[in-house]
Amino acid sequence: MHTKVEEALHQDFDRWTELVDRAAHAENEVDREKPALAATELEMKWTRTAAEDWRTLHDHWCEEMRTSV
């Protein structure tokens, strides 16, 4: 994968994890909606562009979440 694309993927993935965290900890549905939609848009962008790379990052993140609990 091209270095700039890879950097963008990692930056967007980091942003995605922040948005997911914010949505998960929102106090109500209104506060949850914006970050959840933004996270979905980022995920859709990368699953169309570099699906395998996105899924690899996602799988590693999920594993980290499972082991940190």
PLY file of the C-alpha trace (Angstrom):
ply
format ascii 1.0
element vertex 69
property float x
property float y
property float z
element edge 68
property int vertex1
property int vertex2
end_header
0.00 0.00 0.00
1.26 3.49 -0.81
2.70 5.27 2.23
0.38 8.31 2.06
-2.65 6.07 1.71
-1.45 3.95 4.61
-0.97 7.05 6.76
-4.46 8.26 5.88
-5.89 4.84 6.70
-4.24 4.83 10.14
-5.29 8.43 10.84
-8.87 7.68 9.88
-8.84 4.48 11.91
-7.63 6.39 14.96
-10.40 8.91 14.38
-12.89 6.06 13.97
-11.90 4.57 17.33
-12.36 7.98 18.99
-15.80 8.36 17.42
-16.84 4.85 18.44
-15.69 5.52 21.99
-17.53 8.83 22.11
-20.72 7.24 20.79
-20.44 4.35 23.23
-20.11 6.69 26.19
-22.71 9.25 25.16
-25.35 9.95 27.74
-28.26 9.94 25.33
-29.26 9.10 21.77
-28.85 12.68 20.53
-25.22 12.84 21.71
-24.56 9.38 20.29
-25.89 10.05 16.79
-23.23 12.39 15.34
-20.13 10.38 16.30
-21.85 7.12 15.32
-22.71 8.45 11.87
-19.23 9.88 11.36
-17.69 6.53 12.37
-19.95 4.71 9.93
-18.94 7.06 7.12
-15.23 6.47 7.79
-15.75 2.72 7.92
-17.69 2.74 4.64
-14.99 4.87 2.97
-12.24 2.42 3.85
-14.19 -0.78 3.31
-14.69 0.43 -0.27
-11.09 1.63 -0.69
-8.92 -0.83 1.28
-11.25 -3.37 2.81
-8.65 -5.95 3.80
-6.39 -3.38 5.47
-9.34 -1.83 7.33
-10.54 -5.23 8.53
-7.05 -6.11 9.76
-6.88 -2.93 11.84
-10.44 -3.51 13.05
-9.70 -7.10 14.08
-6.60 -6.02 16.02
-8.57 -3.27 17.74
-11.37 -5.69 18.67
-8.84 -8.11 20.10
-7.25 -5.33 22.17
-10.69 -4.36 23.50
-11.42 -7.96 24.49
-8.12 -8.43 26.29
-8.23 -5.07 28.08
-11.50 -5.84 29.87
0 1
1 2
2 3
3 4
4 5
5 6
6 7
7 8
8 9
9 10
10 11
11 12
12 13
13 14
14 15
15 16
16 17
17 18
18 19
19 20
20 21
21 22
22 23
23 24
24 25
25 26
26 27
27 28
28 29
29 30
30 31
31 32
32 33
33 34
34 35
35 36
36 37
37 38
38 39
39 40
40 41
41 42
42 43
43 44
44 45
45 46
46 47
47 48
48 49
49 50
50 51
51 52
52 53
53 54
54 55
55 56
56 57
57 58
58 59
59 60
60 61
61 62
62 63
63 64
64 65
65 66
66 67
67 68
